[in-house]
Amino acid sequence: MINIRYFASRRSFRMMLPAAAMLVLSAPVLAFSPGEGAPRDSRRGYERTAQAYPPGPDRNRPREVSDQEHAKDRSESGQMRPFKELYGRASAIGRGEYLGVEPDISRDIYRFKFMRSDGKVVWVDMDGRTGRVLSARQ
């Protein structure tokens, strides 16, 4: 029979105890991390665990694309004007501090919001496909 008191008092055992505890605590993390076959995001180089392992019973449903990703994809494919170009035209009309943008991706319309030095807020609506100014109002 092994004498536990003798073994626990040995210096080598006390030095190995933190490593053994870390191994035991990290076992669940290692068991559920994505392996070699996990899908990777080609743009960033990390595992897309949200898409590969979505929570709940809808595992076969594709991930929803955000409005920002949708607009970027359409801009890169040439279906919409680049955001910098739209922002440049809107800032020339708004002539104030840029407060933000509200994109309506379903209609390809961007609503830019500016505040002028006198405190008035100006909204500039632009067509994302053509870059045409639809309206500018205070």
Backbone torsions as a table, in degrees:
resi	resn	phi	psi	omega
1	MET	NA	145.3	-177.2
2	ILE	-88.5	134.2	177.2
3	ASN	-85.7	105.9	-175.9
4	ILE	-64.6	-39.6	-179.2
5	ARG	-61.6	-41.3	179.7
6	TYR	-64.9	-44.6	-176.7
7	PHE	-68.2	-40.8	-179.1
8	ALA	-68.5	-23.4	-179.1
9	SER	-83.9	-11.3	-178.7
10	ARG	-72.7	142.1	-176.8
11	ARG	-64.3	-38.3	-178.5
12	SER	-63.1	-36.9	178.5
13	PHE	-66.8	-43.0	-179.6
14	ARG	-65.4	-30.3	178.6
15	MET	-76.7	-30.5	-178.8
16	MET	-84.3	-15.9	-176.1
17	LEU	-60.3	-46.8	178.1
18	PRO	-61.9	-38.6	179.0
19	ALA	-65.9	-40.4	178.8
20	ALA	-66.2	-40.0	179.1
21	ALA	-65.1	-40.8	179.6
22	MET	-65.6	-38.3	178.1
23	LEU	-64.0	-42.6	180.0
24	VAL	-66.8	-40.6	-178.5
25	LEU	-73.9	-27.2	-178.8
26	SER	-89.1	-6.0	-178.5
27	ALA	-59.8	-44.5	178.2
28	PRO	-63.8	-34.7	179.6
29	VAL	-66.8	-44.1	-179.9
30	LEU	-66.9	-32.2	-178.0
31	ALA	-70.3	-30.5	-175.7
32	PHE	-107.6	6.9	177.8
33	SER	-78.3	150.4	-178.6
34	PRO	-65.7	140.7	-176.0
35	GLY	-93.1	-155.0	-176.2
36	GLU	-66.6	-32.3	-175.9
37	GLY	-88.7	6.9	-178.3
38	ALA	-70.1	140.5	178.6
39	PRO	-64.8	145.0	-178.8
40	ARG	-117.7	148.8	175.5
41	ASP	-81.5	119.8	-174.8
42	SER	-69.1	-23.9	-178.2
43	ARG	-80.9	-36.8	-172.3
44	ARG	-110.9	-23.5	176.5
45	GLY	85.3	19.8	176.6
46	TYR	-121.8	162.5	-178.7
47	GLU	-67.8	138.6	177.1
48	ARG	-95.9	72.7	-174.8
49	THR	-65.8	-29.6	179.7
50	ALA	-64.3	-37.5	179.2
51	GLN	-83.1	-37.9	-175.7
52	ALA	-72.8	-36.0	-177.0
53	TYR	-131.9	67.2	-179.0
54	PRO	-68.4	149.6	179.8
55	PRO	-73.1	153.5	173.4
56	GLY	84.4	-172.0	-173.6
57	PRO	-79.3	-8.3	-176.8
58	ASP	-90.4	48.6	-176.3
59	ARG	-69.0	-25.8	-177.3
60	ASN	-89.8	-6.0	179.4
61	ARG	-78.6	133.6	-179.7
62	PRO	-68.4	155.1	-179.8
63	ARG	-68.2	140.1	178.6
64	GLU	-74.4	139.4	-179.3
65	VAL	-91.5	131.4	-179.9
66	SER	-72.6	162.3	178.3
67	ASP	-60.0	-37.5	-179.0
68	GLN	-65.4	-44.9	178.3
69	GLU	-64.2	-40.2	179.4
70	HIS	-62.3	-45.6	-180.0
71	ALA	-65.2	-39.9	179.6
72	LYS	-64.8	-43.3	178.8
73	ASP	-62.4	-42.1	179.5
74	ARG	-68.4	-35.1	178.3
75	SER	-68.1	-42.2	179.7
76	GLU	-67.0	-30.4	-179.5
77	SER	-84.7	-5.4	177.5
78	GLY	90.2	5.1	179.8
79	GLN	-80.6	-20.9	178.9
80	MET	-132.4	157.4	176.5
81	ARG	-72.5	149.1	176.7
82	PRO	-64.2	148.2	-177.0
83	PHE	-60.6	-39.1	-179.0
84	LYS	-60.4	-38.8	178.9
85	GLU	-66.8	-44.9	178.6
86	LEU	-63.0	-43.3	179.7
87	TYR	-62.8	-40.3	179.4
88	GLY	-61.2	-44.4	178.9
89	ARG	-67.7	-40.8	-178.9
90	ALA	-68.3	-37.7	-179.2
91	SER	-69.0	-28.2	176.0
92	ALA	-67.8	-31.1	179.2
93	ILE	-85.7	-42.8	-176.9
94	GLY	-69.4	-34.6	177.7
95	ARG	42.4	62.6	178.7
96	GLY	-169.6	-165.6	179.5
97	GLU	-76.8	128.5	-179.5
98	TYR	-72.9	124.2	-179.5
99	LEU	-103.3	-25.3	179.4
100	GLY	154.6	-177.8	-179.5
101	VAL	-137.7	144.4	175.4
102	GLU	-120.0	99.2	-179.5
103	PRO	-80.4	138.9	171.3
104	ASP	-112.0	88.9	-171.5
105	ILE	-66.8	-30.5	-178.6
106	SER	-64.7	-29.7	179.1
107	ARG	-110.6	1.6	-178.7
108	ASP	58.2	44.3	179.2
109	ILE	-120.0	136.1	176.4
110	TYR	-112.6	132.4	175.5
111	ARG	-111.5	107.0	178.8
112	PHE	-89.1	143.8	-177.6
113	LYS	-123.8	126.7	-179.2
114	PHE	-129.3	149.4	173.1
115	MET	-118.4	123.0	-180.0
116	ARG	-80.7	169.6	-176.0
117	SER	-65.3	-23.4	178.7
118	ASP	-85.2	2.6	176.5
119	GLY	94.1	-3.9	179.6
120	LYS	-79.5	140.7	178.7
121	VAL	-98.3	133.4	-179.0
122	VAL	-118.3	130.4	174.9
123	TRP	-107.4	131.9	178.8
124	VAL	-121.2	116.1	177.7
125	ASP	-95.7	131.1	-178.7
126	MET	-131.7	146.4	174.6
127	ASP	-80.9	123.3	-177.3
128	GLY	-71.2	-24.8	-179.0
129	ARG	-78.3	-43.9	-174.5
130	THR	-103.2	-22.4	-176.0
131	GLY	83.8	7.9	-178.7
132	ARG	-77.0	141.0	176.7
133	VAL	-79.1	121.4	-180.0
134	LEU	-86.7	-41.6	177.7
135	SER	-161.5	153.9	174.0
136	ALA	-138.7	118.7	-176.1
137	ARG	-140.7	158.1	179.6
138	GLN	-104.1	NA	NA
